[in-house]
């Protein structure tokens, strides 16, 4: 038996009656079963209303508790913390936090734990080989993986894998892989040689594009762009990769990717990279002598409620 949810273009729950019977009691028409929409209700996070949708935003840990199950399910966006930018000449930019979303997921009347991943720590110069990777963000059984920490400059250190991979450091440090697949893109590689002070770190990967390779002053080293979502009612781009460091004497560092990626620093400006944006999961920029931290993630859940 089929199902119907409208009658003459009107949603069935808004049809006052059919052949004298109210919509709430009509169970079938022409051997087709009515689909009675049931709106949801829940608690947790910061709650906003967008038309006939409720939007729960978590910027710190908590619990999303379903009180009334929405028959149309829920939409979610789970973004992890971005990786930190590394330190050293030609340091890489941090990878963006993993980006996971789905438009219609069934839930039950229970509590779902929420964890927000923090941004990865900045990499100091001549110290640890890599900047820190971002923390995982979790909603129930859904986990987004933290962005990979960037590779240190001067020593060709590879970027770490993560939701999006961290950029590699000069000389010839490989970009980190996006792992597990499907949450972002890989980081770019560091420039291969001095070449007249063209020491460039690779850009961190973003949610919609890989980080650029550190090639020269006019191209390469930029962070990969993030990805837009209208889950809150208007489009917001999140999870951009961090830019790599430019050791050129005059050229600015590589830009961060759209969606909160921090810009890379440049010599001789000191540690002038910028951090990944808070609650956007952006990667931090690489710089000399030290890089910048990644940005924290967030969790957003949206569902239709009965108006």
N, C-alpha and C positions, 0 to 999 in steps of 0.2 A: 504494500500500500504506500502511495506517495505521501508527501507532506506539502502543505501550503502555509504561507505566512502572511499573504496579502489577499485582499478582495477588491477588485477594481482599483488597484493602485494604492489602497489604504492598508497600512499595517494592521494585522488582525487584532492586536490588542487595542487599537483605536476604533474598531468597528463596534458601534454601540449595540447593534442587534442584527440578526440574520433570520428572516422568516419568524420574527417575534421572539427569538431566543437571544439572550445577551451574549456578548462575545466570550465572557468568562465561562459560559456553560456550553457553548458550541464546541463539539469535539470533532465533528467531521462535516464535510460538504462534498457531495458527489463522490463518495467513497474515499476521499482524501482526508487524512488526519490533520487537524490544526496544529501548528507549532506555537505554543504559548510562550512568549518571551518572558524570562525571569531575570530581572535586574539584580545586580550584586551589591553587596555591602561589605566593607572591610575596614580595618584599622591599621595604623602603622605609618611611620614616616611623616613627611609634610604633605598634606592633602589639599589638592586644588580641584576645581570644577571646570571642565571644558565642554560646554554644551550639555549633553546628557551622558558625559563620561566623567569618572573620577580618576584622578591621576595622583599616585602616591610616589613621592620622591624621597629616596634615602641617600643622604650624604655621610651618614655614619651608621654603624651597626644597629640592628633592631630586629623586629619581628613583623612580618606582614600576616595579619590574622584575618582569614576569610570568615565572615559571619553568615552571609547569604551568598550562595554560589551563583555567579552569573552564568546563564545558560549559553551565552556566546563566548565564554572563556575570557582570558585576559591576554593583553599584549605586554611584553616585557622588553627592557633594554638593560643589559648588564655590562658595564665597562670597568675594566681593572685599572689599577694604578700604572702610570707610565714609568718607563725606566729612566734612570739618571744619566745625565751627560758626563762624559769622562774628562779627565785632566791631561795636560801635556800638549806639546806642539802637534797640531793635526789630530786632535782628539775627536772621537765620534760622538754623534748625538744619540740620545736614548730612544728606544722603541716605544710606541704608543701602547697603552693597555689594550688587552683583548676586547673585542667588540662582538657581543652576541645579542641577537634580537629575534623575536618571533611574534606573529600577529594574532594568533588564536590558540591558546593553550588551556586545556581543562585544569581546573583546580577543585579542591574539596574544602569542606568547612573545617579548617585546621590552621595552625600557625606555621609559617614558613620563615626560617631564620635567614637574616640578611647580614652579610659581611661586606664591608667596603675596603678595597685594597688601597694601601697608602702608596705614595710615589716613591720610586727608588732613590737612594742616596746619591749625591753628587760624587764624582770621582776626584780625589785630590791628586796633585802632581807627584810623580816619583814615589808612589805608594802602592796601593792595591792595583792590580792590572786592569780591573774593570770597575765601572760605576755599578751601583746596586740596581737590581731588577725590581720592578714594581710588584706590589702585593696582589694576590687574587681577589676578585670580587665574586660573591656567591649569593644566589637567591635560590633557596630550596636545593634542588639537585642540579641547578645550572651554575657552572663555574666559568668565569672569564679569567684567562691567564695573564698575569702581570707582564708588562712590556720588558724586553730584554735590556740589560745594562749595556752601555756603550763601551767600545774598546779604547784603551789608553793610547794616547799619541806617543810618538818617539820610538815605539818598539813594535809597531805592526800588530798590535793585539786585536784579535777578532771580537766583534760584538757578540753578546749573548743572545740565545734564542728566547722567545717569549711570545705573548699574544701577537705583537709585532716585534721583529728583531732589532737589536741595537746596531748602530753604525760602527764600522771598523775604524781603527786608528791608523794614521800614517806610520810606517810605510807598508802598504799592501795588506793591512788587516782586513779579513773577510767580514762582510756583514752577517749579523746573526739571522737565523732562520725564523720564520713564523711557525711556531709549534706550540700546541696542535694546530693543524691547518684549519682555515676557515674563519679565524678570528682577526686576521690582519695580514700584513705583508712584511717581507724581509727588509733588513737594513742594507744600506749601501756600503761599499768597500772604501777603505782609505786610499789616498793617492799613492801610486807605486814608487815614486822617487822624488828627490829634492827638486830637480828641474828649475833651479833659480828661485828657490824659496817657495815653490808651489806645494806647500805642505797642507793638505786638506783632509779633514776627517769625513768619513761617510755619514750621511744622514740616517736617522732612525726611521724604520718603517712606520706607516700609518694604516688606518683602518681601510682606506681605499686605494693606496698606492705604496709602492716600495720606496725606501729612502734612496736618494741619489748617490752615486759614487763621487768621491772626492777627486775631481779631475783638475780644475784650474779656477782662476778667479772669476770667470764668466759663466761657468756651469758646474753643476755637481755639488754634492755635499748638503743639499737641502733635505729637510725632513719630508717624509711622505704625507700626503694629505689625509685628513680624517674623513668621516662619513656623516651625512646629515640624517636627522630623524625628526619627525613631527609628532612624536609620542606625547609631547606636552601641549600640543595644539599649534605650535609654530615651529618651523624648521630650525634646528640647531645642529651645527657641525661639531663633532667631538672626535677625540682620539687621533690627533695629529702627531707625527714623529718630530723629534728634536733635530736641530741643524748641527752640522759639524763645525769644527774650529778651522779658521783660515789663518795660516801663518805666512802672511804675504808682506807685511809692513804697511799696507795701506787699505787693502780691500776689506770691507766688512765681512763678518762671518756669515755663514750660510743661514737662510731663513728657516724657521720651523714650519712644519706643515700646518695647513688650515685645521682648526679644531683643537687649538691649545698647545701645539708644539712650540717649545722654547727655541729661540734663535741661538745659533752658535756665536761664540766670541771671536775676536780677532786680535792679532798682535799689532802694536804694543799696548793695547788697551787694558791689559790685566785680565782678571777673572770677570769678563763682561758678558758672559752668556746669560740667558734668561731661563727661568724655571718653566717646566710644563704647567699648564693652567690647572688650578684646583678643581676637582670634580668634573674634569673633562678627560682625564686619563692621558694628558699630553706628555710626550717625552721631553726631558731636559736637554738644553744645548750643551755642546762640548766647548771647552775653553782652556787657555793656558793662564796661570798654572793649574787652576781647578775648574771643574764644570759646574753645572746647575742641576738641581734635583728634579725628578719627575713629578707630575701632578697626580693627585688622588683620583680614584674612580667614583662611580655612583651606580645606583640601581633605581630604575623607574618602572612602575607597573600601572597599567591603564585598563579600565573595564567600563562597560556600560551599566548604568544604574537605572532603576525604574523611576521616571519622573512623575 
